[in-house]
Amino acid sequence: MHNNTSSMHTLCAGCTIPPYLLRRKDRCMRRNNLLALALTFLTISVHAAEGTYFKFSELLKADSVEELVDPAVQLYWSTQPTPDFSEVARPDVYTRSSISMSPFGGSARHCVEAFEKTLKAMIDDARSRGYDAITNIRAMRDGKPSDDPLGFNCKPGYKTTEVPLMSSFAMTPVAMQRAVSGRTIRQPARKTSCGRCDLLTLGADFDLS
């Protein structure tokens, strides 16, 4: 009995797998690989469709944001309470973009870069126009102001990623006084009216008494 078992093992060790079984095994492996690839693609696609949510409070903690923020221009986000302003301009929308050079498209990093560029453009414009505050800053969604005061959802584009922000520039009483003083200093001296000039000319030629 022992000899028969050993001979069976020897025969099995010399057996070869039929070619059609090998082909079937290869097809199964390729099918499984394609299925795994498809599932991965679907997962990435769903994630891209949903985008990534960013909180303003977290974005403002970055060193790059601290460098672009100007202490002379105070920022007030959405429902954040504000002081009394002497002037508040009409709301305006700023949009800047981040360009991706990767063949795989944009990523969350491009959302952050676009946000920082938009914020910088807003601050620079407010400062150049003499405003010392930006109020009611909020994100835009589908062309309308977002009702989320805490952050925004960003879907990176394949090539270009944009983050639009809406806000209003404002002046405190100090900035308003500074602006008024600047206009007064720059105002040219008033010229004598033409009617008065004609009268003086006539007076020089004729006795008007």
Number of C-alpha atoms within 10 A of each C-alpha: 5 6 7 9 10 11 11 11 11 11 10 10 9 8 9 7 7 8 9 9 10 11 11 11 12 12 12 12 12 12 12 12 12 12 12 12 12 12 12 11 12 12 12 12 12 10 12 17 12 12 17 15 13 17 12 16 11 10 16 13 10 11 9 12 17 12 9 15 17 15 10 11 19 15 20 18 19 19 13 11 10 14 8 11 14 13 14 16 13 9 12 12 17 17 17 20 20 23 18 18 11 10 8 9 15 21 19 18 13 24 26 20 20 24 26 23 19 22 21 19 14 22 22 14 12 19 16 9 10 16 23 23 24 24 23 20 23 24 27 20 16 6 9 9 17 18 13 14 17 16 19 21 18 24 20 26 18 15 16 17 25 22 27 20 23 22 23 18 26 24 24 17 14 12 18 18 13 14 15 12 12 11 11 10 8 9 9 8 6 6 6 8 8 9 8 10 11 11 11 11 10 12 12 10 8 8 7 8 4
